Amino acid sequence: MAGPIDLAFDPWDPEFLADPYPAYAGLRARGRVVRYEPTDQWLVPHHADVSALLRDRRLGRTYQHRFTHEEFGRTAPSPAHEPFHTLNDHGMLDLEPPDHTRIRRLVSKAFTPRTVERLKPYVHGLANELVGKLVEAGGGDLLTDVAEPLPVAVIAEMLGIPEADRGPLRPWSAAICGMYELNPSEDTAARAVRASVEFSDYLRELIAERRKEPGEDLISGLIAAHDEGDRLTEQEMISTAVLLLNAGHEATVNATVNGWYALFRNPGQLAALRADHSLVPSAIEELMRYDTPLQLFERWVLDDIEIDGTTIPRGAEIAMLFGSANHDPAVFRDPGRLDLTREDNPHISFSAGIHYCIGAPLARIELAASMTALLERAPTLTPAADPRRKPNFVIRGLEGLPVELR
């Protein structure tokens, strides 16, 4: 039966979206798993459980490698949404072994420590260029002027998407990611379907071009791997490219603006960071913990599991609350306090297990590059107006972050 704690967790309420962390404390006090009827999910709010379940093979991002929709007790998606599901379901984030293993092995070659390290000069150069323009203008929107263009350009460069073609990438990504929110509307689905079709059509043409004239980019590398015997269908190539673009910038964009907004609201911590730039690495980890870019991660129950005496049956869906886990006082001392010197910080903002974020090392380089450039070149950066939160729960971010230099 719904009680006050249940009502505090309302992912469509603007007050909850502004600050969900008090409601998470209520959920954790309620127990290790809480049934949430509006989304037909089991909420898991504690760090230890989330961390364990991310590694539990009784759960899966998909169930279709083992069951039909009917066998699993689920209704097949609407045929009208088919382009989105075709695109989404062939990306490695929504696949399980052996398909996930095969595709991740190929993609991981582009994210080796040596490869990512070689990108550092490009990333830092671009970050300095973007921040330089912001400084020359005396301010602007930190979201559109720095946070978005940096990771979009980096992942587009890796994929081999020409600079002239990059304009639609962010709008396509935003439309597709709308489907990851809880109970998306038909309008949201229609936008995601349209973006899925347009993005897929574009990549199909780009793949055809790269077959004729290969380059040093990741798409050319996937084509070469296919030709050498590592079988990768064209749809898997397309879905992989879209996933890397979406995942390769969405978290970084939101971590950047969420992080700076948190710093502005904690002037003592910002002053300490400005006084000591060696805090940048630990600051990045703490800011990702403090206001988590991805608040929730879903898994299907493939075989019955038990959490704290509650049996969750096959066919159910579990929602692991990353934002709550990152504020669990059982793991983090004084979790509601921003502490850029926090040493023991096992946040799970990059997930865990076989679906651990393959681009986490690159994301850290991008976040460090933009933060360092802003600290060095814009030491008087301040908010120019109160930002507005996006009306999203799962992917947490801002509509913009107006800033000025004083």
N, C-alpha and C positions, 0 to 999 in steps of 0.2 A: 504494500500500500504506500502511495506517495506521501512523503512527509516534508517538512521544511527543508531538509538537506537535499532531497530530490529537486525541489522547486528552485533551489539556489543554482543548480546546474541547468542552465538554459542557453544552449549554443546559438539561439536566435535573438537573445535579449541584448540590446546595446550596452546595458550596464554590466552584464556578465562579460561581454566581449572586451570592454574597456579594461577589466581586471578580473580574469577568471580564477586567480590563485586562491582567494578566500573560499570560493566554492569547492575547489579541489581539497582544501583542508577538511571541509565538511564531508566530502566523499571518503577521504582516507579514514576519518573517524567512524564512518558508517560501517566499514569493513574492507575486506580485500577484493571483493567483487560485488558490483551493484547492478541489478537489472534496470535498464532504462527503456521503458516502453515506447517513447516517441520515435526512436530509431531502431527498435527491435534488436538491441545490442546489450552485451554484458560489458560494463565499464570496469577497467582495472587501473586503479589509481596509485598503487605503491611501487616504488622503485625496484624492490627485489623481485616482485612478481612480473613486472614489465620486462625486466632484464632476462629473467628465466624464460618467459614465454616467447621472446624474440628468437630464442635458440631451440624452442620445443618443436620437434618435427611432427607432432600431432596436430599442429596448426599449419595453415598454408595461405599464401596470398591468393591462390586459386584452388578450386576443387575439381576442375574439369579434367585434370590428369588422372583422376580416380573415379569420378562419378559424373553421370549426366545431371542436368538440372533437376529432373524428376526424381532420380535416385537420392539426390541430396535434399529434397524437399523444398527446392527453390524454384521460382518462376523465371523462365528465360527472359533476357532483356527484350525490350520493345524492338521490333524490326526497324523502326524509324531511327533507332540509336546505333544501328549496326556499324556504320563507319567509325564511330568513336571506339566501340568495343573491339573491332578488328585491330585498330591501331594500338589500343591500350593492352589488349590481351597477348600481344606478341612481343611486348617489351619485357626485359628480364626481371623488372621489379614485380611483375604480375605472373611470373612463371615459377615453377618448382623444378627440381632436378628430375630428369637429366637435361631438359632443355635449358634451364637456368644456368646450369654448370657449363654447358657448351658455349653459350653466348657470352657469359661473364668471362670465361677464359680468353676469348678472343678480344673482348673490349679491354680487359685488364692490361693488355700489352701497351695500350695508349696511356695508362695511368701508373706506370712503374715509377718508383722514386726518381730514377734518372731522367725519365721523360718529363715528369712534372717539374723537376729542378731546372731543366733547360728552358722552361716557360717563364721562369722568374724574371729575367730582364724584360721580356715583352710585357708581362703583367705590371711590373713596377713602372715601366715607361709609360704605359697607357694610364695608369692611376695618376701619375704626376701630371700628365697632359690634361686629364679631365679636371683634376683639382686646380690646376693652373688656370683653366678657363673660368672655373667658379670664382677664384680669387680675383681675376681681372674684372669680372662682372660685379664684384662686391657682394656676391651672394647668389641665391637661386633656390632651386629645389634639390635637396641632396638625393632624393629618390631618382629623379629623371636625369640629373646632371652627372651623377657619379655612381650611385648604387646599381642602377640598371645597366647602363652601357658597358661597364667594365666586364662583368661575368658573361654577358651576352656576346660581346666581341671575342672573348677568350674561347668560349666553347664553339662559336661559329668558326673561328680560325682553326681550331682543332678538327672540326668536321669538314672544313674546306668549303664553307658557304661564302661565296663572293661578297665583298663589302656592299656592293650595290643591291644585293638581294636581302639584306638583313632587316629592313624596315618592318616587314610583317611578323618577324619571329616572336617578338614579345607579345603582340596582340593574339597571335595564334596560341601561344603558350598559356596566356591568361584565360582564354576561352576554354581550352582543354582542361586546365587545372580546376576550373569551376565545377567539374563533375566529381571532384574529390571531396567536396563539401558534403555535409550530412543532408540527406533528402533533397537533392538538387531539383529545381523547378524545371518545367518543360521548356521555358525560355532559355535557361542555362544549358539544358541538353541540346537544344537547337543550335545555339552558338558553338557548343563543343563539336557537334557533328559537322557543321559548316567548316570550322577550323581544321578538323581532322581530314576532311576531304581535300581542302586547299593545300594544307601542309604536305599531305601524302602525295598529291599530284606534283607538287614542286620537287619533292625529294626523288620521285620516280624519274623525273627528267634529269635531275642532277646525277643520279646514279648512272643513267644511260650515257651522260657526257663523260663521267669518270671511267666508264668501261672503255670508251674510245681513247681518252687522254688521261691516264692515271696521274695522280699527284702524290705529295707526301702526306696527305691528310688521312683522317680516320676512315672516311667513307671509302677511299681508294684502298686502304688497308683491309677493310672488311671484304671488299670485292676480291682482292688478291687471296685472302684466306679461303674464301669460297672456292676459287679456282684451283687452289692447292689441295683441296680435299676436305677442309673444315666446312661442312655443309651449313650454309646460312641462306635461307630463302630471301627473296627480295622484300617480302613483307617484314621479315625479321630485321633486315637492314634498315628499312624505313622506321619501324617501331623503335629500334635501338637509337637511331639518330634523334628522333623526337624525344625519347626519354632522356637522353643525355642533354639535349638542349633545355628541356623543362627542369629536370632535376639539377642540371649543371648551373643554373642561375637563380632559380626561384628561392632556394634556401639562402643563398648568398645575398641576394637583394634584400630579403626581409631581415636577415641577421644584421645587415649594415644599418638599415633605418631603425629597426627595433633597438639595436645597440646604442646608436647615437642618441635616440630619444631617451633611453634609460640614463645615459651619461648626463644629458642636460638636466634630468630630474634628480641627479645625484651629484651636485657640483663639487662636493669634497672629493669624490672618486675621480671626477674629470680633472680636477686640479692636480691630483697625485699622478695621473697618467701624463698630463702635460709636462709635469716636472721630471718624469722618469719614463722615457720611451721604451726602456727595457721591459716594462710591464705589458707591452703589446701582446705577446703570446698568451699570457695568463688572462689578460683582459678579454681576449677573443673567446676563450673557453668559458669564462664566467658570464659574459654577456649572452652567449648562446644558451647557457643554463638558465639565466635569470629571466629572460623573456624568449621562450623557445619558438623558433620559426615554424616548426611542424608540431602541432599540439596533439595530434591523434594519429595512430597507425592501426589499421584494421587487419584482422586475420580471421580466416574461416576455421572452424573446429572440424578437423577431418576424422578424429576419433575422440570419443568421450574423454573429458578431462575433469579433474576435481581440484577446486581451489577452496581451501579453508572449509572443507566439508560440503561445499556446494558442487553438485555434478552439473557440468555444462555439456549438453549433448551434441553429438555429431550434427552438423547442419546449422548450428548457431554461429553467430558472429561476435567476435571479441573486439572491443575498442580499447587499445592500450593508450593511456593518457600520458604522453611524453612530458607535457607541461607540468602535470601533477607529480610525476616521478622525479622530475628535476627540482622539485620543491619539497621533497620528502625529508622531514627532519630526522628520520632514522638514518639517513645517509649524509645529509648536508647540514652542518651546524648553522643555525640562524638563517634558514634558506630564503627568507624574505628580504635579507640584507644584501645589497650589491657589494661584493668584496673582490676587487680586481687582483688581490694578492692571494686569493684562495688557492691552496696547494692541492688538497685532496678533492678533485673535482671529476668524479666519474659520471658526468652527464651522458644522456643517451640521445642527444639531439641528432646524431648521425646514425641512429638505429644500432643494431647489433646482429650477430649471427650471419647467415649466408646472404642476407639482404643489407648488410652494413654498407653505407654509402661509399661507392667505389671512387667518388670524386672528392672525398673528405680532405686529402692532402692538398688538392688544388684549391678547394674552397678556403682553407686556412691561409694559403699564399695570397689569394685575392683579398680576403678580409684584412690581412696584415698590410698589404700594399696600400689599400685605400685608407686605412686608419693611420698608417705612418705618414702618408702624403698629407692628410688633413691636419695631423698634429704639427708637422713641420712647416707647412705652407699656409695654414689657416689657423694659427694659434688663438685667434680671437673669435672663432666661430661660435655663434649663438643662435638659438631659434628665433625666427622672425615672426612666427605666429604659432598658435596651437595646431598641431596636426590632427587630421581626422583618421580614425581607424577604418580599415576596410571592413565591410560587413560580413567578414568570413570568420570561421572558427578554426577549421582544420589547418589552413595555411594562414598564419598570423602575420599581418603586416599593416602598413600605413598607406593611405591614399597619396600621401606626399609628406615631405618634411622641409618646410620653408626655413632657410637659414640666411644669416647675414654676417658680415665681418665688421667688428667694432674696433 
